């Protein structure tokens, strides 16, 4: 049986969070009632406000992929247009605040090309230097 390790909080916690949000409970009291970190509950609240309870309850599945146009348009709407992040998430179908915040930061730094930047998975300068081996050409060679 495989377990999705990305899902840190069970469905029941998110169901209870929906009930609390429906009742108008804020992040801090909800976090205390659920015994969940406040930042996690804040993220749930963003998703709840932008997409509703169904999206919050279906969280934890496959990560979404966003097109170049979506990333640039969403970042531009927030940075240049002053749109609220929750509104941009709803309008552009972005399921998490984290990528939107990253795109906005990159957009401020490099414009449209910056918002489209995607990490390659390898830090710059992390490749090994294929120079001569320390023992090559030395003693005992």
ZIMOZI-V183504 format. One record per pair of residues at least 6 apart in sequence whose ideal C-beta (glycine too) atoms are under 7 Angstrom apart, sorted by sequence separation. I is the first residue (numbers start at 1). GAP is how many residues later the second one is. D is the distance in whole Angstrom. If there is no record, write none. Layout:
# ZIMOZI-V183504
i/gap/d
I/GAP/D
I/GAP/D
This chain:
# ZIMOZI-V183504
i/gap/d
31/6/7
77/6/4
88/6/7
94/6/5
135/6/7
31/7/4
34/7/7
78/7/6
107/7/6
47/8/6
48/8/5
89/8/7
106/8/4
107/8/4
47/9/5
106/9/5
20/10/4
28/10/6
31/10/4
78/10/5
27/11/6
30/11/5
77/11/5
89/11/6
106/11/5
44/12/6
47/12/7
85/12/6
88/12/6
103/12/5
17/13/6
20/13/6
27/14/5
74/14/5
27/15/5
85/15/6
17/17/6
16/18/6
27/18/6
74/18/4
73/19/6
74/20/6
13/21/6
70/22/5
78/22/7
13/23/6
17/24/6
21/24/6
79/25/5
74/26/6
78/26/5
9/27/6
17/27/5
21/27/5
66/28/7
75/28/4
79/28/5
74/29/6
75/29/5
79/29/6
14/30/7
18/30/7
9/31/7
64/31/5
76/31/7
71/32/5
75/32/4
66/33/7
18/35/4
50/36/5
49/37/5
18/38/6
17/39/7
18/39/7
50/39/4
51/39/7
46/40/6
50/40/4
55/40/7
72/40/5
75/40/4
14/42/6
15/42/7
14/43/6
46/43/7
72/43/5
71/44/5
72/44/6
14/45/7
71/45/6
11/46/7
47/48/7
68/48/5
46/51/5
7/53/4
6/54/6
43/54/6
4/56/6
